[in-house]
Amino acid sequence: MTVAVVHMDESCLGNGREGDNPGGAGGLIEVRTGGRVERRDYFAHDPATTNNRMALSGADAALRLLAREGMRMRVLVVSDSEYLIKGMREWVPGWVSRGWRRKAGPIENLPLWQSLLAASRLHDVQWTWVRGHRGHPKNEYANDLAVSAAREGRSSAGTVASGFSDWLAERQARKLFAGYDPDTAFVALEQRLAEAECFPLAEAR
């Protein structure tokens, strides 16, 4: 089964303030194609949203974009959104078993959760959390994509050629992420997925 790793992040400018707050989601998709690691980006904008809604819609978009390849994949979604990761791993199974109800009242963003669950069933998906803004290059890159989408009001038409290699080279020239090899990092996750390892809720770095 083909393996894909999605590093994604979200942004909302003015999150929590009254009024319409623009947001963005962005992701770096990695898949092995013809013996090499292929990287593609995607990003989306919403003129009035929240961080949590962008996390859900961004993950939904990534899984549906992968499904366009016409095959079921083994996918790892890596995000710094605890709302997204805990939700898909811990909350959604309970909500489904209770007919999409919870003891504490209505489920916030219910249509987005339902759509994301449907998208996740297109693949064999695992969800793992990384702490944001702590020097994880691919998470930082996804954050830049999300912030740019929010600020510029832009969405990609599907996936686009990734700018990650140039982004990383520019930062390594400034002595950031020294020694980091993105292909080696992908291969390590790829092997664990291929061996059907169950990833922890929080991925150690």
N, C-alpha and C positions, 0 to 999 in steps of 0.2 A: 504494500500500500504506500502511495506517495506521501511524503512527510512535508508539512509546511509549518513554519514558525512565524507568528505575527506579533510584532512589538508595536503596541498601540498606546496612544495617550489622548487626552482631551483637554479642552480649554474653554472657559467662559469668561469673557471680559465683563467685570462687574458682577460676578456670580453672587447671588443673594440680595442684590440691591433691587429696589422697586423699578418697574419699567422693563422694557425689552433689552435684554443683554445678549449681544452676539456671541456665538460660540463656534468652536471648531473641533474636529476629530481628525487624527492622522495616524497612519500606520505604515510600517515597513514590513513587507511580506517577503519571506525567504523560502525558496523551493529549489531543490536540486533538479536541473534540467540538462540532459545530455552530459552528465558527469561534472557539471560545474554548478556553482551556487548562483541562481538568478535572483535578483532583488527588484522588487517593484514597490512603488509608493501609491498610497491613496490618501485623499483628504476630503473633508466635507465641511460645509458651513451651514449654520442655522442663524437667522437674524434675531431670534428670541428664544432662549433656551437656558439650560443649567449645565453645570459640569456633569451631573449624574445622567441627564438625558443624553448628552453627547457621548458619554462612555458606552451606554447601551446601544445607541444608534451606530456608533463607530464600529463596535464589535459585530453587530448585525451585518453592516455593510461588508466587512472583511470576509465573513463566512459565505455570504452570498456571491461575492466576487470570486472566491475560490471555487464555488460550485459551478461557475460558468465554464470551467475547464471540463465539465462533464464527467467528473469522477469523484468518488468518495475519498477523502483524504484523512490522514491522521494529523490533527492540527493541535499545536500548542499556542494558546493566546497568553501573552505576557503583558501585564498592565500594572500601573501603579494605583489603579482605582480599586480600593477595598470594596466599594459599593458593588462594582461589577463582579469582581472575583468571588467575594463571599456570597453575593447574591446567586450566582450560577452554581456554586459548589454546595451552599448550605441552605439558602432560603427557598429557591425555586422548587426543589423536590418536595418540600413540605407544603408549599402553596398549592402545587399540582395535586398532591394527595388529598387536600382539603377543598378541592374544586376552586382553586384560585381565590382562597380566602385566608386571612390571617387573624389571629386572636386580637391583635391590637387595632383592628379597623381596616379600612380600605388600603389596598396595595398601591403605593405611589408609582406612577409611570407604568401601570398595568399593561396597556397595549404594547409598549416597547419591550417589556419582559416577555410577553407572549410571542411577539415576533422574533425576538432573539432566541428563545427556546426552539422555535420552529427552524430557524437557520442553523442552530447547533446540531439538530438532528440530521442535517445533510452530510455531516462528517462525524468522525470519532474525535471529539474535542476534549482537551484538558485546559484548565485555567489555573494560572499561577501569578502571584503578586510579587512585584519588586518595589522597593522604596524609591519614590521619585526624587529626582534632583540629588542623587548620591553617586554620580559618576558612572552610571551605566550608559555606555555610548548609544546603544540602539534605543533605549528609552528616552534619552535626551534628544535624539534625532526625531523620534515620533512626537515629542513635545513641541519641537520647533515647527514641525508640519502642522500641528493642531493650532498653535498660536498664530501662525501665518494665515491659515484658513479663516480663523476668527477675525483677525485684523483686516484682511484684504477682501473678505466676503467671497471666497473662491471655493469651488468644489471641483474635484477631478472627474472626468468622464471615465469611470472605471479605474483601472490601474494605469500608472504612467511610469516611464523609465525613472529609476531611483537616482537621487542625487547623493545617496549616502556615502559613496566612495570619496567624492570630492569634499563633502562635509567633513568626513573623518580626516582626510589628508590635510585639510586646512587647520584643523584643531591640533593634529599631531605636530604640524609645523610650529605651533605655539606651545609645544611641550605638554599638551593635554593627551590623556589616554595613551601614554607611552607604552609601546610594546603590545598594544591590543591588536589582535588578529581576528577580524570579524568572521572569516571562514572557519578558523579553528573553533570559535565560539559556537557557530552554527552546527558544525559537525558533532560537537559534544552533545548538544540538544537533540540532534537528528538521531544519533545512536541510541540515546535513552528512549526516544519515542519509538524507534524501530523495535526495541526490545520490550515494548509495552510497559515501561516503568510508570508507576503511578507518581506523578509529581506532587510535591507538598503544596500546601496552601500558599506558603511564602517561600520563594526560591532563594536559597543562599547564594551569596556572591563571594 
